[in-house]
């Protein structure tokens, strides 16, 4: 009788975990729904103006019209492609340079001051320079997004390596681990959680920078919808594009978390018990 009970226990725990995730998802929708209902009621009863602050029903109708015409899919696809390419290039460069400056004091002293200064440059300041250098096609847009992704990933990786407990490294040397084994068995697990957080931050900034990127002569993309709505005084289109950005950003972040969760499965954190 002990074996069936032992088999039932993992199933029960998985079922409970699934119910917990569903409950958290439902709970996360409460605030947006309350805001939407309150917003709709305020406009309908004349408390708030509906011309510049259209109600959710009108925004939903605008989103439905864009989706039905195929425009929404075109703009979402263009934005996701730019963010995806910019994130890939920026994250790879950030990890490599962060690892370099985190492990080599000479590289840190040589590169870090300049990179920290460039990190303070606003995103829009790069736009005219990239247009002059790279034209107005896709290359400057992807480059600008990659710049936005690079800096948080670089800072996160370099900071994670610099904050590795020195005692862990000493233990590895006591056990006569080679440099490769030391990096794989001690440094990598130590810096991985902070690196994953840096990647999530970089992805979020990628969605911020794509708006600035799509100001550079874009004819497709959610950023283009924002500019088009401003030029033709269509606040419902502007808010529809903002909501689309929010949904896409949340879905992209959830996908990144799901893809990287197995890498940090060994962590025994108190997140689920607090």
N, C-alpha and C positions, 0 to 999 in steps of 0.2 A: 504493500500500500504506500510505501514511502516514495517509490519511483514516480507514480502518477502525480503525487503531490508536488514533487520536485519539478516535474515537467509543467505543471499548471502554474507554478510560481512565476517563471519568466513570462508566460503568456499574460498573466494578470498584471505584471509590472509594465509590460509593453502596452496593454490596453489602458492602464491608468496614465501612462505617459502620453498616449494619444489623446485621451480625454483632457489632460492638463494642457496640451498644446492647443486643442480646440477652444478650451475655455479662455486661454490667454489671447487667442486671436479674436474671439468674440468681444472680450473686454477691451481690446485695443480699438475696436470699431465704435465703442460707445461715445467717446468724445467727438469724433468727426460727425456722427449722426446727430448728436445733440446740437452741435454748432450749425449743421445744415438745417435742422428743423427750426431752430431759433432764428436763423437768418431768413428763411422763407417766410416765417410768421411776421417778422419785423417789416419786411417789404410789403407783404399782402395787407397788413393793417396800417400802412402809412407811417410807421415809426422811422423807417430808413428809406432813402430815395432809391428807386429801382432802376433809374437810368444809368447812373455811374456805378451802382453796386447791384448788378442783376442777381435775382434769386437763384438758388440751386436748380430749380426746374428749368429756367431759361438756359443756364450753363449746360445742364444735361441735354437739352434739346440741341444746343450747338455742338456738343460732342457727338451726339447721335448723327447729326447732319454731316459732320466731317467724316465720321466712320462709314456712313452709308455711301458717301461719294467716293470713298477710297483715299481721300486726302490725308486722313489721320494716320493710316497705315504708312503712307509715303513719308510723312514728316517724322513719325516715330522711328521708322527704319533708318532714315538718314541720320537722325540724332544718335540712335544706338550704335550705328556703325562708327561714327566719329568718336563717341565716348569709348567704345570697345578698343579701337585702334590706339587712341591716345592713352588709355589706361594700360594697355599692354606695353607700349614703348616706355611710358613714364615709370611704371612700376618696376620694369626690368632694370632700367637705368638707376632708379632710386635704390634698389636692392644691391646692385653691383657697387655703386659709389659709396653707399652707406657701409657696406661690408669692408670696402677698401679703407675708408677713413676711420672706421671703428677698430680695425685690427692693426693698422700701421700708423704710428705716431707721426712719422714724417708726412704721410699723405694727409693726415688730419690737420697738421699745422699749415700745410701748403694750400689745401683746397677749402677747408671748412670756413675760414673767414669770408672768402669771396662768395661761397654758396649761401651763407647766412645773410650776406648783404643783398644778393639777388632775390632771396626769398621774400624780402620786404617790398619788392617792386609790385605795384598793382597789376592785375591781369590786363586791364585795358591799355596799360602803357606799352605792352608788347605788340599790340595790334598793328599800329602803323609801321613798326619795324619789320614785322613778319610779312606784311603786304608788300613792302619794298623789296625784301629779300626773296620771297617765295611766291609772289603773285596773289591771286584771289581765288584759286581753286581749292582743292581739298587739303593740300599739303600744309598751308599755314594754319588751318583750323585744327588739324590733328596735332600739329606741333604745339600750338597754344594749350590744348588739353593735356598733352604729355608734360608740358612745363608745370601745369597746375597739379598734376598727379605726382610728379617727381619729388617735390619738396617735402610733403608730409611723409612719404615713404622713406626718403633719405634720412630725415630727422629721426623717424621711428626706429629704423634699422641701426643707424649709428649710435643712437642713445641706448638701445637694447644691448648692443655688444659692449658698450662702455660700462653698463651697469651690471654685467655678469659678476656674480660673487667670486672674488679672487680665491676663496677657499675651494670652490669647485674645480678651478683650474689646477690648483696645487694638488688636489686629490688625484686628478688625471695624470699629473706628472709623477706622483708617487707610484702609481700603477704602470708607469713607463708607457703611456699611450703615445703613439706617434701623433704628428700634427694633424694628419687626416682623421685619425680616430678621435682625437681630442675635439676637433671641430664637429664631427658627426655625433658623438655620444654625449658631449657636455655642452658645447657652445650652441649647437643648433636647437636642442630642446629648450635651452635657457632663453634664447632670443625669439623663438617661434611665436609665442603668444603676443608679444609686443609688435612683431612684424605683421601678424594678421590684423591687429587693430589699426596699424598704419595703412595697410592695404584698404581697409574699409574707409578710413578717413580720406585716402587718395581717391577712391571711387566717388565719394561724395563731392569732393572738389572737382572731379572730372565733370560732373553734371553742372556744377556752378560755372566752370570755365567754358562749357559748350555754348552757353548763351552769348558770352563775349565772342566766341569763335564764329558763331552764326551771324554776327553783325558784319562779318567780312564778306559781303557780296553773296550771301547764301540765298538760294531760291527754294530750298527745302529745309525742313527741320522745325522743331518746336520753337526754337529761338526766332526763326523767320515768322512763325505765327504770332509771336509776341510783338515783333516790330510791325507786322502788317496790321494787327489789331490796334496798335497805337496810332499809326498813320491814318487809318480810316475810322477812328473813333468807335471801335467795337470792343467794349469792355468784356462782353460775354466771351469773345474769342480769347482775349488776354487771360481771363480767369480759367477758361477751359485748358489753355496751354500750360498754365501754372499747375493745375490739378494733374494734368498728364505727366508733367515733370515729377510731381510728388509721387505718383503711383509708380512710374518707371524707376525712380530712384530707390523706392522701398523694395520693389521686386528685385532690382539688381543687387541691392545689399543683401536681401534674403538669399539669393542665389549664391553670392560669394560666401556667405556664412555656411550654407549647406555644403558647398564644395570643399571648404577648408576645415569643416568640423572634424573629419577623420584625422587630420594632422595633429589636432590637439586633444584627441580622445583620452590620452593618458592623464590629462589634468584632473585632479580631484578638488574641484572648487566648491564653494558654499553657495553658489548662485541659486540653486534650486531649493535650498533649505532656509534661506533668509526670508 
